[in-house]
């Protein structure tokens, strides 16, 4: 079996129907591009998930392993959080 790299942190972005309509799909694209083009001290992977079952708080994303949940966020808030994580 081959080995694969495990990222230091993972940003899960909900792109289910309600979250996608409220910016989740755009955030996924933007965060993925930001992480790919910004080198930091840690490795962050952005993963699109279908639904967190928290539709009334859409859009929703979370960062693991810190278990940080963001609801009704703006792209600016997520970029600020990612920038902070990359410089730690």
Buried (B, 14 or more C-beta within 10 A) or exposed (E): EEEEEEBBBBBBBBBBEBBBEBBBBBBBEBBBEBBEEEEBEEBBBBEBBEBBEBBEBBBBBBBEEEEEBBBEBEBEEBBEBBEEBBEE
